[in-house]
Amino acid sequence: MSDLDRDYATAGFARRLGWGVRPAVLLVDPALAYTSPDSPLYLKSGQAAAAAMATLAAKAREYKIPVVWTSVHFADESCSEAPLFAAKVPALKVFADGNPLGGFAPPLSPAAGELVVMKHYASAFAGTSLAAWLASHSIDTLVIGGYSTSGCVRASALDALQNGFRPIVVRDACADREGGPHENNLFDLNAKYADVIGLDEALSALQR
């Protein structure tokens, strides 16, 4: 344990929330925009995270655990549905209607009947009916992967907690532009808002 980890633990941070009784897998914005080298949002480790997300989805389906997807979508490149967000991050125009970068990144694709939540902001909960859908299906735990760790994954994990769901962030199934933002945000999430675990632990828990 590092001095930093020891300091946080002594102060009472980084305690485990643990798993509830009915989990769902939440894959946040697993779009081609993050795995295509031609995209301004390209993440070097995006493809590796996509493979981990595909493994999570497959295991969840095997055990009849719901898989929920999010997708960013704007009517056109003005991104008028989220003007301040688009002003802050102009690259969001890749999610305008008709741009192939907004599609799901292979090998990822929702199966028939799986919920796809269309969103305009970072959090999967902001302006969507996700919380109501989860509650109506008695979900109490969200196993989260997606893009990017410091952005939409972090925002969604925080809002999951604030909406009464246990957030479990799978580190292998997330990616960011560089290792620093990825690791720093995982550290902070684990300290304050979520349980951060590896893919193998997540798969074992889903099987149980």
N, C-alpha and C positions, 0 to 999 in steps of 0.2 A: 504494500500500500504506500503510495506517495505521500509526501507531507501535505499536499493539497487535499488529497482524498481523506487523509486522517483529520485535517482541520474541518472539512465539511461534515464528516461523520460525527465528530465530537460536538459540533454545533447542532446536530439533529437533522442534517440533510441526508438525501439519498436513501431514505428508507423505502422498502418495497411495499407497493400497494397490493401486489399479488393479483391473481386471476379471480374473476367471478365465476358464475356457473354457466353463462351462455355467451361465448365470444363470437365476434365476426371479424373478418379480415377487411381492412380498409386500405385500398391502394390509391394513393393521392397523386393525381395528374401524371400517370405513367405514359407520357406523350413522346412521340417521335422528336419533338422539339428539343428534348434533352439527350437524345442518343445520336442524332444526326450531326456530323461534323460541320455541315453547312449552316446550322442554326446558331443564332446569337446566344441561345440559351444552352448550348452544348455542354455536357458534363463528361469529363474524361472517364469517370467510373460509372457512367450512366448505364452502360450495357451490362456490366456485372450486377448492378442493382436490379436491372430488369430480369435477369436470370433468377435472382433470389426471389423476386416478387412472383415470378411464374411458378416457382417451387412452392411458395406459400399458398398460392391460389389452388394449385393441384392438390395439396394436402387437405386444404379446407373442403374442397369439393368431395374428396374421398370420404370425409367424415360428416358430410351434409352440414357443414358450417357455412353460413352466408358469406359471400364475397361481395363487397361494395366498391365501386369505382367512382372516381371523380374525373371530370374533364372540364377544362376551361374553354369557354366559347363566347365570342363576341360577334355581333351581327356584321360588323365591318371593321376596317383598320382604325377607325376613330376610337374604338373601344369605349363608346359613350356610356355603356352600362356601368363602367367603373372609371370615370374620368381622372380622378386624382391618382389612382393606382397606375393608370396608363401614363400619366404625366411623370410619375416617379420612375416607372420602368417601361420605356417606349417599346422594348422588345416584345411586350405582350401582344403586339399586333400580329405575331405569328399564329395566334389563336383566333384570328378573324375567320369568319365563315368561308369555306372553300380552300383554306390553306392546308395542304397535306400534313404539315408539321403538327397540327393539332390532333391528328389521329393517334391511336395507341401504338406504342413502340413494340415491334415484334421481339419476342414471341408472345407478347401480352395481348389478350383480347377477351372481353367479357363473354361469358357463356350465356346461352339463352336463359332469360328469366332473372339474370343478375342485375341489381340496381346500378344504374349509372347516374350520378348526381352532376348536373351541369351547374357550374359556378362561375362567378366573375371576380372573386377576391381570393386571398390566400387561403383562408380557412375553409374546410369542407362544410362548415356549419353556417358560415356567413351568408344570410339571405337565401338559405336552402331549407328544405324540409327534412334534412338528414336526422336531426335529433328526434323528431316525431316518428320517423320511420323506424329508427332503432328502438325507441320505447315501445312502439306498437308490436315489435317482434321480440320483446323481452330481452334485448341485448344489453349486457352490462359491462362487456369488455371489448375494446377495439385493438386489434393487432395491426399495427400501422407500418406501411412501407410507402416509398414514393419519392417524389422530387419537389423541391430540393429540401435537404435537411434543415437548412437555416431559414427557409421560407415557408412553403405550404405545408410541409410535414410538421414543422414546429408549431405553426399556427393551428393546425388541425388537432395536434396532440393537446395543446393548451385548452382549446375550446371543448375537446372531448372531456377533459377533467372538469371544466367549468359547467358542463351540461350533465355531469353525474355519471360518466362512463369511465372505466378504468383504461388508461392508455398504456399500451405495450408497444414500444417502438423497436423495430427489428433493425439493428444497425447495418447488417449486410444488405438489406432491402431498401436502403436509402443512399442518396448520393448528393454531392454538392460540387461547386466549381473547383474547389481545392480541398486538400485534407484538413487544413486548419479550421475553416468554417464548419466542416462536417463534424470533426471531433469536438470542437468547442461547444457546438450546439447540442450534440449528444450528451456531453458532460452536464450542461446546464439543464437539459430536459430531465436527465436521470436524477439530478440533485433536487429538483423542485416540482416537476409536473408529471413525470411518467416513469415507468420502468423501462430501461433500455437493455435489450437482451440480444444474443446472437441467434442466427438462423436455426442452428441445431436445437437450441433450447426451445425456440418457438415451435418447431415442428414436433418435438416430443410432447410439448404441452397440448398442442392441437389434437394429437393422437389420443391423449388421455381424456 
